[in-house]
Amino acid sequence: MDSTRPIRALTRGLEALTVLNLRDGATVSDVAHEIGLPRTTVYRILETLCDSGFVFRDAADERYRLTILVRGLSAGFDDEAWVRQIAKPHLFELGESIVWPVYIATLSASTLTVREATDHHSPLAIERYSAGLQLPLLTTSTGRAYLACCTDAQRDALLETLSRSKEDENRLARDRVELPRLLAEVRGLGYATAARTRRLVEELSISVPVPLPLPSNSPAVLTVRFVASAVPLKTGLERFLPKLRHCAAKISATFSQKLTDARNGMPRTAA
């Protein structure tokens, strides 16, 4: 018997957890549709996860939701940890080359959170970003790059949440024509741009996704910010976009190598 053969029940359980992680509650039918299994099988999987304490069935709407125990599974390798171990050296190398401030962000709930930034080391930062700053999804180049490159299930769940918000910045989430056109354009280009006024000057930003080999296929996003009067957008794309893409590729490659080393039982050396 091949002792390394995958355990199908475990795989299916992880697939169900992934679906629940992308939604604010899901029915048996929702999960069954997403992972392509019969409802009876999915029901047994979800009830097993409930019995293990990772999922609970909400009596208010009969939907299954994750418990705090699931968050505990990532405590050893959360976003802050991998950014610090893997992305930070590449990010600061990029910052030294570009001089203008750069940061890396990942998704947190329905916003993007800055995990590391070079602002405090950049003499050109107008407004200094720090780790923990939350960014909107629809009005920033960072958010648009994320939405254009995440999975369809993630995008749908996020836009459903944003469309229920009455905040002006989320009106675009309800636009069924302009938003798909915008995201398709970003996806085709492989980058997103945005402009906003900060302290009486126009600040431009360019963002590129950083693909990560995670089960949820959630990208990180790398962004540079600069002043339009000093660097017009066309010039910024010529100067910064190749460097952003090169840095994103290095972060992704280093992340993949770390995972391979960990799976093979090799010690994790510094990036």
Summary of the structure (lengths in Angstrom):
residues: 271
radius of gyration: 20.4
end to end distance: 38.5
largest distance: 70.3
contacts: 821
relative contact order: 0.11
helix: 50%
strand: 18%
